[in-house]
Amino acid sequence: MRTDVTFPSDGLTLAGHLYTPDGVDGAPGPAVVVGHPGSGVKEQTAGLYARRLAGQGFITLAFDAAYQGESAGEPRGLEDPGHRVEDLKAAVSFLTTRNEVDPERIGVLGVCASGGYAITAAASDQRIKAVGTVSAVDISRQFRLGADGSQDPAVFQGMLDAAAQARTAEAHGEGVQRFDLFPATEEEARRAGPHVFEGWDYYCTPRARHPRSAKALTWSSVDRIAAFDAFARVDLIAPRPLMMVVGREAVTSWMSVHAFQNARGPKELVWIDGAVHVDLYDKDEYMTPAVARLTDFFHSHLTPADHLTPAHEDDRLAPAV
């Protein structure tokens, strides 16, 4: 069952979809917050993962980030990493107020940019008991270094220059300055490279196009993104568990590998053979095994402590091989 909900995040009202499993008996159960990619909305891949996990017995919450989708915030299309992290914490806070949720059994799942945001949020919010990611990226690394890590530094320097000019223009009353996220045509998207085409094919075609999904970001997003580091304190998640699901063919996989190598606690890196970054957003042949692994992960680590034997407790705290 899906319920439309709202909740506050640092002074703004966020819009979400709360999914409740069939046959809930009234006893508080485990819950998972699902965060969307940088330009996504709750009706796309975040909602798809939320629905599938709800089918496996979890109460799930997919929501639109502040300044995006149906959530409040001006200017529209602002991507503010600090606020995105706060949004995830606010979603956890909201779940703790729900009678059907056990506040000691809340996990977070982040897709793409929200994978990085989920790591940052969990590093400092001890209420998050387990962290999962799918196609995780650090949005700052992606902007600075490119999806594959080989971008000419001059590209990002040019973006910083444009962001500075945009702030000055806005100060002079010229209105909010934005830049397009996707090429205008399929031909342009293909010329820009496989990763750009993957995103265009998902967000700009009937496959997953949604009227509220961001097609442009404000230039003021860029300098906010520049100084962010999603993986800086991944070590603070320990001893809580981390699972990172990555497409074997994804050009962004190096970012998940980097975060995984620096995580200290129980951890597992799950490779999905044949999948590129965006395949894990919605393609059933790749999403189904990802959901199966995440289901086992969250069931294992969102189990009440009094239901664990000492052996299970040890397994939960031991580093994954």
N, C-alpha and C positions, 0 to 999 in steps of 0.2 A: 504494500500500500504506500502511495506517495502522498505526502502532505506538504503544502507550500508553507514555508516558515520565514520569519525574519528575526534578526538578532543584531545587537550593536557591536561595532568594532571601532574603538577609538573615536567615538562621536559620530560615526556614520552608520546607517542602517543597511545591513547586507540581506540579500534575498537568497533563500536556499530551498532545496528539495530534501525532505527527510523521508527516507525509505525504511519501512518497518516490515520485517519478515512475516510471512503468513504463519498463523498459529501461535503467535506470541501469547504466553500464558499469564502475563502480568508480572512475573518475576523480573527484576532488572537484569539486562543482558549486556553483552559486549557491543561496542560501537566503533565505527571507523569514520573519520573525517576524510573526505576525498577532495583534493585540490586540483584545479584545472591548469592546463598549460597557459603560457603567457598571453596568448590572444584568444583563449577559449572561453566558453561559458558552460554553465552547469548542465545544459541540454546536450552537450557533446560528449567527449570521452569521459569526463569526470562522472557524469550521470550514468554512463554505460557501466563503468566499473562499480559505481554505487549500487545500481540495480542488481548486478550479478552477485556482488558480495551479500546484498540483502537476501538473495535467493539461497545463500549458504548459511543463513542464520544470524547475520550481523545487522544491527541498526546502523544505517549509513546516512551521512549528510554530505551532499554536494552543494556548493554554493558559488555565487558570483563574487569575485574580488571587488573591493571598493574601487569606484571610478569606472567600473565595467559592468556589462550585462544589465541585469535589473537592479543591481545594488546602487546605493547613493554615492555621491562624490563628484565634484567638479574640479578640474576640467575632465571631460569624458576622454577615456583612452589613456589616462595616466598609468604608467607601470612604475609603482613605487615599491622597491623590494622591502623596505622597512615596514610599510603598511601591509604588504602581502603576508609577511611573517606574523604580524599582529592579527590579521584576519584568521589565520589558522588557529592561533591561540584563542581568539574570540569564539570560533566554532567549537573548540573544546569546552570553553566556558558554557556555551549554550547547551551542549549535550549534558553537562553535569546538572543542569536544571530539569532535565526530563526524567519523569518517574520511571520510564521504561529502560533507562540507561543506568548501568552500574558505573559510577564515576571512577572506580578503580580499574576499569577494563576498557579504556579508550585508546585506540591507535590512530595513526595518521597514514594516509596513502597520498603521495604526490606524483603527478604525471608531468613530465618535461620540466618546465621552470618550477612548478610546485614541488617536484622532487627535491630541488635545491632548497626551496623555502621550507619544506617539511623538515629537512635536516637541521636548518638553523633554528626553527621553532622548537624542535625536540631537544636541542642542545641545552636550552635554558628553561624549558617547561617540563618539569618532572611529572606532570599529570599524564603526559603522553607515554604510554607503556610499551609501545612497539611502533617501529617506523618502516614503512614500505615505500619503494619508489618504482616507477616505470619510466624508462627512457629519461632518466634524470639528467638535468643539466644545471650548471651554475650559469645563470643568465648573464652575469658579468663576464665570465670567461667566453661565453658565446659571442657577446658583442665585441669584446676586446680582441679575441684570438680567432674567431670564426668557428663554425660548427665542427670543422675537422682539426682545429688548432693551428692552421697554417696561414691565417690571414695576415696580409701586410699591415704592420702597425700604423701605416699612414691612413688606412681606411678608418680606424677608430678615431684617430686624431682629427680627421675631417669631420666626423660626427660630433666630437666634442666642440670643435669650432662652430659648427652649425647650431649646436645646442646653446652655446653662449650668445650667438647672434639672435637666436629666437627669444631668449630671455630678455635681451635688450629691446627687441621689437615689441614684445608684450608689455614691457614697462612704458613704452611710448604709445600704448593704446592700439596696437595693430592686431590684437586678438590672439587667441591660442594658436600656436604654430605646431603643425603635425607633419609626420612623414609616413608614407605608405609602407606597409609590411610586406605586401605581395605584389608581384608583377601584374600588369593589367590583362595579359593574355597568356594562353598556354604556350605559345611560341616563345614569348619572352621568359617565361618560367623555365622552360627546358634549356634555353640558352644560359640561364643563370646557374645551372648545375643541378645534380640529382637531389640534393637536400632541399633546395629552394622549390624545386618542382614537387617534392613530396608534400611540403606544406601547402603549396598552392592547390594541389589536387584534393587535399582534405578540406581546407577552409573555403575554397572559392568555386567548388563544383557541387552538384546535388548530393555527392557522397556525404557531406557533413555541413554544408554551408548553413549558417544561421544568421538572421538579421541583426542579432545583438552581439555577435562575435566581432572582436575588434579587428578592423582592417587597417587601422592606422594607430600610431601612438604619438603622444605629445613629445616634442623635442626635449621638454623638461624631464622626461623619463631618463634620458641618456646619461646626464651627469649624476643622477641618483643611482643608476645601474653601475656606473663606472667604479665607484668606491665600495661596492658590495662584494662580499666573498661568502658564498653559500656554504662552503666546505671548511671554513676557517676553524670551527670548533666541533667538527664531527666526532672528535674524541670524547666530547662530553655526553654523548648519547649512552655510552657504556655506564653500567652493565646492562642496560636495556638493549633489546635485539634490533638488528637492522637487516632488511632484505632488499636488494637492488636487482630489479629485473631489466635486462638489457637485450636489445636485438643484436644478434651476431654480426649483421651487416650494417649496423647503424654507424654513421661517421661520427656521431656524438658519444660513442661508447667510452672513449678515453676519459671523459669527465666522471662517469660512474666508477670506472676503474680507479681513478685518482682518489675519489672520496672513499671508496671501499678500502683501499690500501692504508688510509689514515684512520679508519675506524678501529677502535680498540676492543670493543665488546663482542658478544655473539653476533656473527654476521654471515651473510650468504649472498654470493653473486650468482644470479640465475641467468644463464644465456638461453635465448630463444633462437634456435637455428633458423636461418633464412630471413629473419625479420630486419627491416630497416627501422629507423627511429619512429616514423609515423605509422608503420604497420601495426604497432602495439596499441594504437589509439582505438582501432575498431575492427580490424580484420580478424574474423573468427578463428582462422587456423593458427594465429599467433596469440590472440587474446585468451583463448580457452586454456592453453597450458599455463599462461601467466596467471590467470585467475585461480587455477587449481593450486599453484604453488603459494600464492598469496593467501588463499583460504586456509591451507594447512598451517602457514606461518602465523596468521592471526589467531586461529583456533588454539594453536599451541601456546602462544604467548599472552593471550587475553583470557586465559583460564584462571578462575579464582585461586588464590594461593592455598586455600584450605582443601582444594581438590587435587593438589599436586603431591605426589610422593616425594620423599627426599631424593630419589634417583632422578625424577623429573626436574626437581629444583636444580640439581647439579648440571643436568643437560642444558637447562635454560641459561645458565651463567657461563657455560664453557664456550670458548671460541669455536665458531664453525670451521670445518675443514673444507 
